Amino acid sequence: MEIKIGMDGDFVIAELSGDLVAGTAEQFKSQMTKLMEKNFLNVVLELSKVNFMDSSGLGACMAAHKAFAEKKGTLVCTKPSETVAKVFRVTRADQKLNMAGTRTEAVMFLQNAVQSGRQS
């Protein structure tokens, strides 16, 4: 799995590509922890290039969501591939995670969360 980190204004864009599975979930968690340690607490997680996600990958996404929320930050998942979207739907994770259809919508979600002070 590859993780590309970029910025869109004040927000981090983390683009994942490859498989988010047991063997790569720790790499993902480690990268999210590094962002939090550097006080980057508002992150767009772009999932359009994730080919496959297993329960470990799903668990890593859920754990990252919770960790950012505990630090008063926000993680927004955007553009999941059809395979990942199906995992989110079947497990109802799409009802627990912050989801956006596009990167622009995700950034707007973060802007609104920061302005209203209601981070999640």
FENNORJO-V505215 format. One record per helix or strand of 3 or more residues. SS is the DSSP state (~ for helix, > for strand). FROM is the first residue (numbers start at 1). TO is the last residue. If there is no record, write none. Layout:
BEGIN
ss->[SS	SS]
from->[FROM	FROM]
to->[TO	TO]
END
This chain:
BEGIN
ss->[>	>	~	>	~	>	~	~	>	~]
from->[2	11	22	42	55	74	82	93	98	103]
to->[8	20	37	53	70	78	91	95	100	116]
END
